[in-house]
Amino acid sequence: MTKKKTNQEISLDNKNTKTESPMSFLDESDVFKILLSQMKLQQIQMKEQEIAIVKEKALALLEGEEKERARVSREIHDSIGQMLTAIKLVTNSIKGQDELKLEIKNMIDETISEARRISFDLMPSVLLNFGLISSVKILCENAVKYGCVNVDQYYDETILSTTISLEKSITLYRIIQEAFNNILKHAKAKNIIIKIENNLNNINVLIIDDGIGFTVNKNTNSNKGKGLYNMLQRSELSGGQFFLESNFNKGTKIKVVIPI
C-alpha cells in the first residue's frame, strides 16, 4: 500500500528540485556569443533611434525656416511694397520738377521690383498656386535678367500632370534655387542647363554649368559654403539622393533624385 506524502515532505522535495535555465545547457563560449549578439542588436537599435532623432530635428528646423521665410515674404509684400507704392503716388502728385520726379519714380520702381524679387525668393506664391515648373521658370528668368547667363530649360511634360506634394515641391525648388545661387555667385558660368524629368516614381533634376568648377571633397559639408550641404540634407530628408561632379575649368553637374 502506497504511503501518501505529507505537505512538509512535498515542500522539502520542491526545495531539493533545481530549476534549470536555458543557459545551463550551453557552454561558456555559446553564452558569450549570445550576449554579444544581444549587445550588437541593442547598439543597432540605439543608433537607429539616434538617426531618427537627428532627422526629426533637421525636419523641424527646415519647417521652421520655411515658416519664417513665408512670414518675411508677407512682410515685404504687404508692408514695404505698399509703402513704396504710396510714396510713388505722393511723388506723382507733386507739381513741377518733372525731371526730379521722373528720377525718383524710376528709383522707386527699381526698389519695388527688387522687393518683389526678394519676396519671391523667400516664398514664391507661384509655387503654391501653380506648382514646381512654373516657379522654376521664373527662377530661370531672374537668373538671365540679373545674373547675365544663358539658361537652357528642359521639362518633362508628364510632370505637369503628376501630383507632387507641396513638401516635395518646396524641397526641389530650394535645391534648384541653392544651385542657381551658387552658380551665379561663384561659378562665373556663361551657360546653365536644367532638366526636370519624371522617371517612374521619382523626379530627376539635372543642373549643369560651364563655370570654373572646383575640387569636390568626399565630405560634402567640407566643400565651399553650406549650400552644397543644404542641398544634400534636403535631398536625404526627402528620401532622395544627391550627386555632385565638378572639376576645375570643366564646370559642375548636380543631379537630384526625389521620390514623388
WOSUL-V616992 format. One record per backbone hydrogen bond with DSSP energy under -0.5 kcal/mol. CO is the residue of the C=O (numbers start at 1). NH is the residue of the N-H. E is the energy in kcal/mol with one decimal. If there is no record, write none. Layout:
{{CO & NH & E} {CO & NH & E}}
//
This chain:
{{6 & 10 & -2.1} {7 & 11 & -2.0} {8 & 12 & -1.9} {9 & 13 & -2.1} {10 & 14 & -2.0} {11 & 15 & -1.8} {12 & 16 & -1.7} {13 & 17 & -0.8} {16 & 18 & -0.5} {18 & 20 & -0.7} {21 & 24 & -1.4} {22 & 25 & -1.2} {23 & 26 & -1.8} {27 & 31 & -1.9} {28 & 32 & -2.4} {29 & 33 & -2.1} {30 & 34 & -2.1} {31 & 35 & -2.5} {32 & 36 & -2.5} {33 & 37 & -2.4} {34 & 38 & -2.2} {35 & 39 & -2.2} {36 & 40 & -2.3} {37 & 41 & -2.1} {38 & 42 & -2.2} {39 & 43 & -2.2} {40 & 44 & -2.3} {41 & 45 & -2.3} {42 & 46 & -2.4} {43 & 47 & -2.4} {44 & 48 & -2.5} {45 & 49 & -2.2} {46 & 50 & -2.3} {47 & 51 & -2.6} {48 & 52 & -2.3} {49 & 53 & -2.1} {50 & 54 & -2.4} {51 & 55 & -2.6} {52 & 56 & -2.3} {53 & 57 & -2.4} {54 & 58 & -2.5} {55 & 59 & -2.6} {56 & 60 & -2.0} {57 & 61 & -2.2} {58 & 62 & -2.3} {59 & 63 & -2.5} {60 & 64 & -2.4} {61 & 65 & -2.4} {62 & 66 & -2.4} {63 & 67 & -2.0} {64 & 68 & -2.2} {65 & 69 & -2.4} {66 & 70 & -2.4} {67 & 71 & -2.1} {68 & 72 & -2.6} {69 & 73 & -2.6} {70 & 74 & -2.1} {71 & 75 & -2.2} {72 & 76 & -2.6} {73 & 77 & -2.4} {74 & 78 & -3.4} {75 & 79 & -2.3} {75 & 80 & -1.2} {76 & 81 & -2.5} {79 & 83 & -2.4} {80 & 84 & -2.5} {81 & 85 & -2.0} {82 & 86 & -2.2} {83 & 87 & -2.3} {84 & 88 & -2.1} {85 & 89 & -1.9} {86 & 90 & -2.3} {87 & 91 & -2.5} {88 & 92 & -1.9} {89 & 93 & -1.2} {90 & 94 & -0.7} {91 & 94 & -0.9} {97 & 101 & -2.7} {98 & 102 & -2.4} {99 & 103 & -1.8} {100 & 104 & -2.5} {101 & 105 & -2.7} {102 & 106 & -2.2} {103 & 107 & -2.0} {104 & 108 & -2.5} {105 & 109 & -2.7} {106 & 110 & -2.2} {107 & 111 & -2.2} {108 & 112 & -2.8} {109 & 113 & -2.4} {110 & 114 & -2.3} {111 & 115 & -2.7} {112 & 116 & -2.4} {113 & 117 & -2.0} {114 & 118 & -2.6} {115 & 119 & -2.5} {116 & 120 & -2.6} {117 & 121 & -2.4} {118 & 122 & -2.1} {119 & 123 & -2.2} {124 & 127 & -0.9} {124 & 128 & -1.0} {125 & 129 & -2.2} {126 & 130 & -3.3} {126 & 131 & -0.8} {127 & 131 & -0.8} {131 & 135 & -1.4} {132 & 136 & -2.4} {133 & 137 & -2.3} {134 & 138 & -1.5} {135 & 139 & -1.9} {136 & 140 & -2.4} {137 & 141 & -2.2} {138 & 142 & -2.3} {139 & 143 & -1.8} {140 & 144 & -2.2} {141 & 145 & -2.4} {142 & 146 & -3.2} {142 & 147 & -0.6} {143 & 147 & -1.6} {143 & 149 & -0.7} {144 & 148 & -0.7} {150 & 152 & -0.5} {150 & 192 & -2.6} {151 & 153 & -0.5} {152 & 194 & -2.6} {154 & 196 & -2.4} {155 & 157 & -0.6} {156 & 159 & -1.9} {157 & 160 & -1.1} {158 & 161 & -0.8} {159 & 162 & -1.4} {162 & 164 & -0.8} {165 & 169 & -2.5} {166 & 170 & -2.7} {167 & 171 & -2.0} {168 & 172 & -2.6} {169 & 173 & -2.6} {170 & 174 & -2.7} {171 & 175 & -2.0} {172 & 176 & -2.5} {173 & 177 & -2.9} {174 & 178 & -2.5} {175 & 179 & -2.3} {176 & 180 & -2.5} {177 & 181 & -2.4} {178 & 182 & -2.3} {179 & 183 & -2.2} {180 & 184 & -2.7} {181 & 185 & -2.1} {182 & 186 & -2.7} {182 & 187 & -0.9} {183 & 187 & -1.0} {183 & 188 & -0.8} {183 & 189 & -0.6} {187 & 212 & -2.7} {190 & 150 & -2.6} {191 & 210 & -1.4} {192 & 152 & -2.9} {193 & 208 & -2.7} {194 & 154 & -2.2} {195 & 206 & -2.7} {196 & 156 & -2.6} {197 & 199 & -0.7} {197 & 204 & -2.6} {198 & 200 & -0.6} {199 & 202 & -2.4} {201 & 260 & -3.0} {202 & 199 & -2.7} {202 & 204 & -0.5} {203 & 258 & -2.3} {204 & 197 & -2.8} {205 & 256 & -2.6} {206 & 195 & -2.6} {207 & 254 & -2.8} {208 & 193 & -3.0} {209 & 252 & -1.0} {211 & 251 & -1.1} {212 & 249 & -4.0} {214 & 216 & -0.6} {218 & 220 & -1.1} {219 & 222 & -2.6} {220 & 223 & -1.3} {224 & 228 & -0.6} {226 & 230 & -2.7} {227 & 231 & -2.1} {228 & 232 & -2.5} {229 & 233 & -3.0} {230 & 234 & -2.5} {231 & 235 & -2.1} {232 & 236 & -2.5} {233 & 237 & -2.6} {234 & 238 & -1.1} {235 & 240 & -3.0} {236 & 239 & -1.8} {241 & 257 & -2.4} {243 & 255 & -2.4} {245 & 253 & -3.3} {246 & 216 & -0.6} {247 & 250 & -2.1} {251 & 247 & -1.5} {252 & 209 & -2.2} {253 & 245 & -2.5} {254 & 207 & -2.7} {255 & 243 & -3.0} {256 & 205 & -2.7} {256 & 258 & -0.5} {257 & 241 & -2.4} {258 & 203 & -2.9}}
//
